[in-house]
């Protein structure tokens, strides 16, 4: 969970100004608590992003394919999903 909290915050709140690209053109970590776009991605897409890296979606998140076990990655996704309200989760 430390990997996650370091960038996305303990409450999955993301980074202030997450919609504004950094000087290198990449985007800072968005909120994963239901206030940004992660909620509409499938589990497979979220897992692929954790495995490969955030570059395809405009971010700088490193790849975690060989750093975290499959169970740790599932737990990470479950962790930020519990931050979603019922309406977002049901969608």
N, C-alpha and C positions, 0 to 999 in steps of 0.2 A: 504494500500500500504506500510505502514511502516514495517509490518511483512516481506513483500517480499524484500524491499530495504535493510533491515538490513543484510540479508544474501547474496542476489543475486545482490545487487548493484542497484542504481537508473536507470542505463541503461541496466540492465539484463546481465551485463558482467561477473557475477560469481566471483569466487575467483582465484587469481593468483595460479598457480600450482594445479589446480582443478583435474588433472589427477593422481596426486600422493596421495595415501591413507595417512590418518593421522596415528598417532601411535596406535590408537584403531582399525585400519583397515577400517574405514569408509572413504568415499570420501568427500572432501569439496564441497560446492555448485558450480555446473558447470554453464557456461554461458547459459542463456536461450534466448539469442538474435540471435540464428541461428548458432552459432559457435560450438555448441556441439550437443548433440543427442536429445534434447527435441522436435525438429521440426518433428521427424518421429513418435512420439507417438500420438495416437488418443486423441481427447478431453476427452473421457471417462477415458483413462489411466491417463491423466494429472489430472483430477478431482479426481480419486481414490487415486493418490499419495498425493494430497492436503488433502484429507479426512483422509487417514490412517496414513501415515508417509513415510519417504524416505528410511527406512530400506530395503524393498524388492529390491530396486534398488541400494543398497550400500551406501546410504547417512544417514544423521542424522536429516533431517528435521522433526520437530514435526508434529503430526496430527493436522489438522485445522478443522476437522469435526464439532466440537462443539464450535469452537472459531470464525469462520467466517460464515456468511450466504451463502447460495447457490449463491446469486447475487454477493457477495463480491469475492467469489472464481472464478466465471465466469469473473468478472472484472480483477482479477489478471491474469488469462490466457490470456484474451484479451490484457492486458497491455504488456506482454512480446511478444505476437505474433506481435504487431505493430513494434517491433524491428527487425523482420525478413525481409530480402530483398524479392523482388517479386518472385524470383526463388525458394527460400526456402518455402515461403508461398504457392505457387502454387503446390509444390511437396507434 
